[in-house]
């Protein structure tokens, strides 16, 4: 009887401890961080325009290739197999990178362009559309301790009625990661995103004034 009670107590103890031992790690979620407007940089490229000369611009939803159309944070080990990509197991974006960049771009670009900016295609008829396609967003490890992120995209300015391509440019930003983990990747991507938006604004102002 005593042996039976001891056996039951031992199995109960093991059963109670097992969930604690196998409990998965918490998932960390990230976005693209805080926007830092580069007002000094963009102000030099802007030229006052009359209300009559201003064009209206629709910022379309950013698109991405299938491998980026999810919430995973990707990394690549150049010293191991450059052709293979991995994802961080316990870290995620809160939405797809395309959705996060769309929101950030729209919030930032409104105050920095010499054009009327429209965020929603159903709101009004516009003169032009800005199409953005993400091409690359990955944390690249040259060595186990030395890494950077690559944030690349293609921007196309299109006349909305005729669908004529007015201008197109590829952008790519490389930013050193402060640490060799998902948090370091996110920090570098946040910085790269702000730099990309600054370059996009300058480019849009230059091509808009020329067309």
C-alpha positions as CSV (number, residue, x, y, z in Angstrom):
1,X,0.0,0.0,0.0
2,X,2.8,2.4,1.0
3,X,4.7,1.5,-2.2
4,X,1.6,2.2,-4.3
5,X,1.2,5.6,-2.7
6,X,4.8,6.5,-3.3
7,X,4.5,5.4,-7.0
8,X,1.5,7.6,-7.5
9,X,3.2,10.6,-5.8
10,X,6.3,10.2,-8.0
11,X,4.3,10.1,-11.2
12,X,2.2,13.1,-10.1
13,X,5.4,15.1,-9.5
14,X,6.8,14.2,-12.9
15,X,3.6,15.0,-14.6
16,X,3.4,18.4,-12.9
17,X,7.0,19.3,-13.9
18,X,6.8,18.2,-17.5
19,X,4.9,21.2,-18.9
20,X,7.4,23.6,-17.3
21,X,10.3,21.8,-18.9
22,X,8.7,21.7,-22.4
23,X,7.1,25.2,-22.4
24,X,8.1,27.1,-25.6
25,X,9.9,30.4,-25.5
26,X,7.9,33.6,-25.8
27,X,7.5,35.1,-29.2
28,X,8.8,38.6,-29.7
29,X,6.9,40.8,-32.2
30,X,8.3,43.9,-33.9
31,X,7.3,46.7,-36.3
32,X,9.5,49.2,-38.2
33,X,9.9,51.5,-35.3
34,X,9.7,55.3,-34.9
35,X,9.8,57.6,-37.9
36,X,12.6,60.3,-37.9
37,X,11.7,62.9,-40.6
38,X,14.8,64.2,-42.4
39,X,13.4,67.7,-42.8
40,X,16.7,69.4,-43.5
41,X,17.7,67.0,-46.3
42,X,14.3,67.1,-48.0
43,X,13.9,70.8,-47.7
44,X,16.8,71.5,-49.9
45,X,15.2,69.6,-52.8
46,X,11.8,71.2,-52.6
47,X,10.8,74.1,-54.7
48,X,7.6,76.1,-53.9
49,X,4.8,75.4,-56.4
50,X,1.6,77.1,-57.0
51,X,-1.6,75.2,-56.2
52,X,-2.3,75.0,-59.9
53,X,1.0,73.2,-60.6
54,X,0.7,70.6,-57.9
55,X,-0.1,67.1,-58.9
56,X,-2.0,64.5,-56.8
57,X,-0.2,61.3,-55.9
58,X,-1.7,58.0,-54.8
59,X,0.6,55.8,-52.7
60,X,-0.4,52.3,-53.5
61,X,-0.1,49.4,-51.2
62,X,3.5,48.1,-51.2
63,X,3.9,44.6,-52.7
64,X,6.5,41.9,-52.1
65,X,7.6,38.6,-53.5
66,X,6.0,35.4,-52.0
67,X,8.9,34.7,-49.7
68,X,8.5,38.1,-48.0
69,X,4.7,37.9,-47.9
70,X,4.6,36.7,-44.2
71,X,5.7,37.9,-40.8
72,X,9.0,36.0,-40.6
73,X,12.3,37.8,-40.1
74,X,14.8,36.3,-42.5
75,X,18.6,35.9,-42.2
76,X,21.3,34.5,-44.4
77,X,24.7,33.0,-43.4
78,X,27.2,34.0,-46.1
79,X,30.0,32.0,-44.5
80,X,27.9,28.8,-44.4
81,X,25.6,28.7,-47.5
82,X,24.9,32.0,-49.3
83,X,22.1,30.5,-51.3
84,X,20.1,29.4,-48.2
85,X,17.8,31.7,-46.0
86,X,16.6,31.0,-42.5
87,X,14.0,32.6,-40.2
88,X,14.3,33.5,-36.5
89,X,12.2,31.0,-34.5
90,X,10.9,33.2,-31.7
91,X,10.7,36.6,-33.4
92,X,8.1,37.9,-35.8
93,X,6.9,41.1,-37.5
94,X,3.5,42.2,-36.3
95,X,2.4,42.3,-40.0
96,X,4.0,41.6,-43.3
97,X,7.0,43.9,-44.1
98,X,5.0,45.2,-47.1
99,X,2.1,46.3,-44.9
100,X,4.5,47.8,-42.3
101,X,6.4,49.8,-44.9
102,X,3.2,51.0,-46.6
103,X,2.0,52.5,-43.3
104,X,5.3,54.1,-42.5
105,X,5.7,55.5,-46.0
106,X,2.3,57.0,-46.1
107,X,2.6,58.6,-42.7
108,X,6.0,60.1,-43.5
109,X,5.7,61.1,-47.1
110,X,2.6,63.3,-46.8
111,X,4.4,66.2,-45.2
112,X,7.5,66.1,-47.4
113,X,6.2,66.1,-51.0
114,X,5.3,69.0,-53.3
115,X,2.2,67.1,-54.3
116,X,-1.2,66.3,-52.9
117,X,-0.8,62.8,-51.4
118,X,-3.7,60.4,-51.4
119,X,-3.6,57.3,-49.2
120,X,-6.8,55.6,-50.4
121,X,-7.6,54.8,-54.0
122,X,-11.3,55.2,-53.3
123,X,-11.0,58.7,-51.8
124,X,-10.3,60.7,-54.9
125,X,-9.1,60.6,-58.5
126,X,-5.4,61.2,-58.7
127,X,-2.9,62.2,-61.4
128,X,-0.1,59.7,-60.5
129,X,0.5,56.5,-58.6
130,X,3.5,55.5,-56.7
131,X,4.1,51.7,-56.8
132,X,6.6,50.1,-54.5
133,X,7.8,46.5,-54.7
134,X,10.0,45.2,-51.9
135,X,12.9,43.2,-53.4
136,X,15.1,42.3,-50.4
137,X,14.8,42.4,-46.6
138,X,17.2,40.2,-44.9
139,X,19.8,40.0,-42.1
140,X,23.1,39.0,-43.7
141,X,25.9,37.4,-41.6
142,X,29.4,37.7,-43.2
143,X,30.7,36.0,-40.0
144,X,29.0,34.8,-36.9
145,X,29.8,38.2,-35.2
146,X,29.7,40.6,-38.2
147,X,26.4,41.3,-39.9
148,X,24.2,43.9,-41.6
149,X,20.7,44.1,-43.1
150,X,19.9,44.7,-46.8
151,X,16.6,46.6,-47.5
152,X,15.9,46.9,-51.3
153,X,12.9,48.0,-53.3
154,X,11.8,49.2,-56.7
155,X,9.8,52.4,-57.0
156,X,7.7,53.3,-60.1
157,X,5.9,56.6,-60.7
158,X,3.0,56.0,-63.1
159,X,0.6,58.3,-64.8
160,X,-2.7,56.9,-63.5
161,X,-5.0,57.5,-66.5
162,X,-2.7,56.2,-69.3
163,X,-0.6,53.8,-67.1
164,X,2.5,55.4,-68.6
165,X,5.7,54.8,-66.6
166,X,7.0,58.3,-65.8
167,X,10.1,57.2,-63.7
168,X,11.5,54.1,-62.1
169,X,14.4,53.5,-59.7
170,X,15.8,50.7,-57.6
171,X,16.9,51.6,-54.1
172,X,19.0,49.5,-51.8
173,X,20.2,50.3,-48.3
174,X,22.8,48.4,-46.3
175,X,22.9,49.0,-42.5
176,X,25.2,47.4,-39.9
177,X,23.3,45.4,-37.3
178,X,24.2,46.3,-33.6
179,X,23.9,42.7,-32.5
180,X,23.9,39.2,-34.1
181,X,20.2,38.4,-33.4
182,X,16.7,39.3,-34.4
183,X,16.7,42.4,-32.2
184,X,19.8,43.6,-34.0
185,X,18.2,42.9,-37.4
186,X,15.1,44.9,-36.4
187,X,17.1,47.9,-35.2
188,X,19.1,48.0,-38.4
189,X,16.0,47.6,-40.5
190,X,14.3,50.5,-38.7
191,X,17.2,52.8,-39.5
192,X,17.4,51.5,-43.1
193,X,13.6,52.2,-43.5
194,X,14.0,55.8,-42.5
195,X,16.9,56.3,-44.8
196,X,15.0,54.7,-47.7
197,X,12.0,57.0,-47.2
198,X,14.3,60.0,-47.2
199,X,15.8,58.9,-50.5
200,X,12.4,58.2,-52.0
201,X,11.1,61.6,-51.0
202,X,14.1,63.3,-52.7
203,X,13.7,61.2,-55.8
204,X,9.9,61.9,-56.1
205,X,10.4,65.6,-55.7
206,X,13.1,65.6,-58.4
207,X,11.1,63.6,-60.9
208,X,7.8,65.3,-60.1
209,X,9.2,68.7,-60.8
210,X,10.6,67.5,-64.0
211,X,7.4,66.0,-65.3
